[in-house]
Amino acid sequence: MRKLAAVAGLMAAVCTTAAVAQRDPLATRGGWEVGLQGSAYEYEEPDFALLEGGRFGVTGSYTFLGPDHLHSRIEARYSHAELDYTGSGTLADVSDHLIELRALAGLDFRAGRMIWAPYAGLGYRYLYNDLRGASSTGAVGYRRESRYYYVPVGVTLRLPMGGGWVFVPQLEYDAFAYGKQRSYLADTGLGFSDVTNRQARGRGARGQLAFEGPRWSFSVWSHYWNIKDSDIQAVGLGRAGLEPANTTRESGVELRYRF
């Protein structure tokens, strides 16, 4: 009997220790996530050009859970669109591809019945559109590549909803570090050369409202960029050009599944 009591006591101690070591059920959750998203997109160079239309894409991420409420996350996104252009003329069905890669690290803090998690990291955004084959009225199309390097800094809140569901609002500021715009002006056939402009000033922001269940989550979100004029580079024929100041607005919805 004494041996049985000792074993039972040891098992109870082990179970108690394991329970204490369990992660807070409201805390950031780890593992793989995949998602589908749709959005309304608008890129504008004031008084010069406008690209707008719907986007559809896929996302993927993996969250690593560390000690002491630490967590890190890698994210990837691919999105495609067929956009309408208005500027020097009009173009329809402009093929547009967007790739975004992010690496983030954060820390969970318990505050009463909620958790708040500040985070920071590095981000890369690549955009490619091809206006060459688009149907046109009075416009000559060419290919464009845009690269942004930025530092995201934000905070996520996690509030219980019951039934294993969590309400997760998120707010982020994106500190623009560096950008490059490659314009393939030779595509126009007008005698210009391809050019790369460098962008040094800008900012971005994003917000999200997510409803996260044990496996599925649904979110509405919005992204914003405001980039200033680039440097000036020669484009041939005795002329020079810049990438003008521009803004990007995108708002959408996303459905995700966690493995």
C-alpha positions as CSV (number, residue, x, y, z in Angstrom):
1,M,0.0,0.0,0.0
2,R,2.8,2.4,0.8
3,K,4.4,1.7,-2.6
4,L,1.1,2.3,-4.3
5,A,0.6,5.5,-2.4
6,A,4.1,6.7,-3.3
7,V,3.5,5.9,-7.0
8,A,0.2,7.7,-6.9
9,G,1.8,10.7,-5.2
10,L,4.6,10.8,-7.8
11,M,2.1,10.6,-10.7
12,A,0.0,13.4,-9.2
13,A,3.2,15.5,-8.9
14,V,4.1,14.9,-12.5
15,C,0.6,15.7,-13.7
16,T,0.6,18.9,-11.7
17,T,4.0,19.9,-13.1
18,A,2.8,19.2,-16.6
19,A,-0.3,21.2,-16.1
20,V,1.7,24.2,-14.8
21,A,4.0,23.9,-17.8
22,Q,1.2,24.0,-20.3
23,R,1.0,27.1,-22.4
24,D,-1.7,29.6,-21.7
25,P,-4.7,28.6,-23.8
26,L,-5.2,32.2,-24.9
27,A,-1.5,32.5,-26.0
28,T,-0.2,32.7,-29.5
29,R,-0.7,29.3,-31.2
30,G,2.1,27.5,-33.0
31,G,2.3,25.4,-36.2
32,W,1.5,25.6,-39.9
33,E,-1.3,27.7,-41.4
34,V,-2.5,28.0,-45.0
35,G,-5.1,30.4,-46.3
36,L,-7.1,31.8,-49.2
37,Q,-7.8,35.5,-49.6
38,G,-9.5,38.0,-51.8
39,S,-9.1,41.7,-51.9
40,A,-9.9,45.0,-53.6
41,Y,-6.7,46.7,-54.7
42,E,-5.8,50.3,-55.8
43,Y,-2.4,51.7,-56.8
44,E,-2.4,55.4,-57.6
45,E,0.2,57.9,-58.8
46,P,-1.8,61.2,-58.3
47,D,-2.7,63.0,-61.5
48,F,-0.8,60.4,-63.5
49,A,-1.9,56.8,-63.2
50,L,-4.3,54.5,-61.5
51,L,-4.4,50.7,-61.4
52,E,-7.3,49.0,-59.7
53,G,-9.2,45.7,-59.5
54,G,-9.7,42.5,-57.5
55,R,-6.9,40.3,-56.2
56,F,-7.0,36.6,-55.3
57,G,-4.2,34.8,-53.5
58,V,-2.8,32.1,-51.1
59,T,-0.9,32.5,-47.9
60,G,1.2,30.3,-45.7
61,S,3.0,30.6,-42.3
62,Y,4.7,28.7,-39.6
63,T,4.8,29.9,-35.9
64,F,7.6,28.7,-33.6
65,L,6.8,28.7,-29.9
66,G,9.8,29.4,-27.7
67,P,10.4,29.6,-23.9
68,D,9.2,32.4,-21.7
69,H,6.2,33.3,-23.9
70,L,8.4,34.1,-26.9
71,H,7.3,33.2,-30.4
72,S,8.6,33.7,-34.0
73,R,6.8,33.5,-37.3
74,I,7.6,33.2,-41.0
75,E,5.0,34.3,-43.5
76,A,4.6,34.0,-47.3
77,R,1.9,35.4,-49.6
78,Y,1.2,35.2,-53.3
79,S,-1.5,37.2,-55.0
80,H,-2.6,37.7,-58.6
81,A,-4.8,40.3,-60.3
82,E,-6.1,41.4,-63.7
83,L,-6.2,45.2,-63.2
84,D,-7.6,48.2,-65.1
85,Y,-5.2,51.0,-65.9
86,T,-6.1,54.7,-66.4
87,G,-3.5,57.2,-67.2
88,S,-2.0,58.3,-70.5
89,G,-4.7,56.1,-72.0
90,T,-6.6,53.1,-70.7
91,L,-5.6,49.4,-70.4
92,A,-7.6,46.5,-69.3
93,D,-6.6,43.1,-68.0
94,V,-3.2,44.1,-66.8
95,S,-1.5,41.0,-65.3
96,D,-0.2,41.8,-61.8
97,H,1.7,39.5,-59.4
98,L,2.5,40.2,-55.8
99,I,4.9,38.2,-53.5
100,E,5.5,39.0,-49.9
101,L,7.8,37.4,-47.4
102,R,8.1,38.3,-43.7
103,A,10.0,37.1,-40.6
104,L,8.6,38.2,-37.2
105,A,9.4,37.8,-33.5
106,G,7.1,38.6,-30.6
107,L,6.4,38.2,-26.9
108,D,3.1,37.4,-25.2
109,F,2.1,39.4,-22.1
110,R,-0.9,38.4,-20.0
111,A,-3.1,41.4,-18.9
112,G,-6.2,40.3,-17.0
113,R,-8.4,38.3,-19.4
114,M,-6.5,39.2,-22.5
115,I,-3.0,38.8,-24.0
116,W,-1.1,41.5,-25.8
117,A,1.9,40.6,-28.0
118,P,4.2,43.3,-29.4
119,Y,6.3,42.1,-32.4
120,A,8.9,43.3,-34.9
121,G,10.7,41.8,-37.9
122,L,11.7,42.2,-41.5
123,G,9.6,42.3,-44.6
124,Y,10.1,42.0,-48.4
125,R,7.5,42.9,-51.0
126,Y,7.8,42.1,-54.7
127,L,5.4,43.4,-57.3
128,Y,5.4,42.6,-61.0
129,N,2.9,43.8,-63.6
130,D,3.0,43.4,-67.4
131,L,1.1,46.0,-69.5
132,R,2.5,44.8,-72.8
133,G,-0.3,42.4,-73.8
134,A,-3.2,44.2,-72.3
135,S,-6.0,45.6,-74.5
136,S,-5.5,49.3,-74.8
137,T,-6.9,52.7,-75.8
138,G,-4.2,55.3,-76.5
139,A,-1.6,53.8,-74.1
140,V,1.7,51.9,-74.7
141,G,2.4,49.3,-72.1
142,Y,5.6,48.0,-70.5
143,R,6.7,45.7,-67.7
144,R,7.4,47.1,-64.2
145,E,9.0,45.5,-61.1
146,S,8.8,46.9,-57.6
147,R,10.8,45.8,-54.5
148,Y,10.2,47.1,-51.0
149,Y,12.3,46.3,-48.0
150,Y,10.7,47.3,-44.7
151,V,10.6,46.8,-40.9
152,P,7.2,45.9,-39.5
153,V,6.5,46.9,-35.9
154,G,3.1,46.1,-34.4
155,V,1.0,44.7,-31.6
156,T,-1.6,41.8,-31.5
157,L,-4.3,41.5,-28.9
158,R,-5.9,38.1,-28.0
159,L,-9.3,38.2,-26.3
160,P,-11.4,35.1,-25.4
161,M,-14.8,34.6,-27.1
162,G,-15.7,31.1,-25.7
163,G,-15.8,27.7,-27.2
164,G,-12.1,27.8,-28.0
165,W,-12.5,30.9,-30.2
166,V,-10.3,34.0,-29.8
167,F,-10.8,37.6,-31.2
168,V,-7.5,38.8,-32.5
169,P,-7.2,42.5,-33.6
170,Q,-3.8,43.6,-34.9
171,L,-2.2,46.9,-35.8
172,E,1.1,47.5,-37.5
173,Y,3.4,50.2,-38.7
174,D,5.7,49.4,-41.6
175,A,8.9,51.5,-41.6
176,F,10.1,51.7,-45.2
177,A,13.8,51.0,-45.5
178,Y,14.6,50.8,-49.2
179,G,12.9,50.3,-52.6
180,K,13.8,49.7,-56.2
181,Q,11.6,50.2,-59.2
182,R,12.6,48.6,-62.5
183,S,10.8,49.9,-65.6
184,Y,11.3,48.1,-68.9
185,L,10.8,51.2,-71.1
186,A,12.4,49.4,-74.1
187,D,9.1,47.5,-74.3
188,T,7.4,50.7,-75.6
189,G,9.5,50.6,-78.8
190,L,9.9,54.4,-78.5
191,G,13.7,54.3,-78.1
192,F,13.9,54.6,-74.4
193,S,16.2,52.3,-72.3
194,D,15.2,50.2,-69.3
195,V,15.8,52.1,-66.0
196,T,16.0,51.3,-62.3
197,N,14.9,54.0,-59.8
198,R,15.8,53.9,-56.1
199,Q,13.2,54.9,-53.5
200,A,14.4,56.0,-50.0
201,R,11.3,57.5,-48.3
202,G,7.9,56.1,-47.5
203,R,5.8,54.4,-44.9
204,G,3.1,51.7,-44.6
205,A,0.5,50.4,-42.2
206,R,-1.8,47.5,-41.9
207,G,-4.6,46.4,-39.6
208,Q,-6.5,43.2,-39.1
209,L,-9.5,41.8,-37.2
210,A,-9.3,38.0,-36.9
211,F,-11.6,35.4,-35.4
212,E,-9.5,32.4,-34.5
213,G,-10.9,28.9,-33.7
214,P,-9.1,25.7,-32.8
215,R,-8.4,25.0,-36.5
216,W,-10.1,27.6,-38.7
217,S,-9.8,31.4,-38.6
218,F,-11.4,34.2,-40.6
219,S,-10.1,37.8,-40.9
220,V,-10.8,41.1,-42.5
221,W,-7.7,43.2,-43.2
222,S,-6.3,46.4,-44.8
223,H,-2.9,47.3,-46.1
224,Y,-1.6,50.8,-47.0
225,W,1.6,52.2,-48.6
226,N,2.7,55.8,-49.2
227,I,6.0,56.0,-51.1
228,K,7.6,59.3,-52.0
229,D,9.4,60.3,-55.3
230,S,12.4,58.2,-56.3
231,D,15.7,59.4,-57.5
232,I,16.1,60.6,-61.1
233,Q,17.7,58.4,-63.8
234,A,18.5,58.9,-67.5
235,V,16.1,56.9,-69.8
236,G,17.6,57.7,-73.1
237,L,16.9,60.2,-75.9
238,G,18.2,63.0,-73.7
239,R,15.5,62.5,-71.1
240,A,15.4,61.5,-67.5
241,G,12.6,60.0,-65.4
242,L,11.6,59.1,-61.8
243,E,9.1,56.9,-60.1
244,P,6.5,59.4,-58.9
245,A,5.1,59.4,-55.4
246,N,2.3,56.8,-55.1
247,T,-0.1,55.2,-52.7
248,T,-1.4,51.6,-52.5
249,R,-4.6,50.6,-50.7
250,E,-5.7,47.0,-50.4
251,S,-8.6,45.6,-48.2
252,G,-9.7,42.0,-48.1
253,V,-10.8,38.9,-46.4
254,E,-9.0,35.7,-45.6
255,L,-9.9,32.1,-44.5
256,R,-7.1,30.1,-42.8
257,Y,-6.6,26.5,-41.6
258,R,-4.1,25.5,-38.9
259,F,-2.5,22.1,-38.9
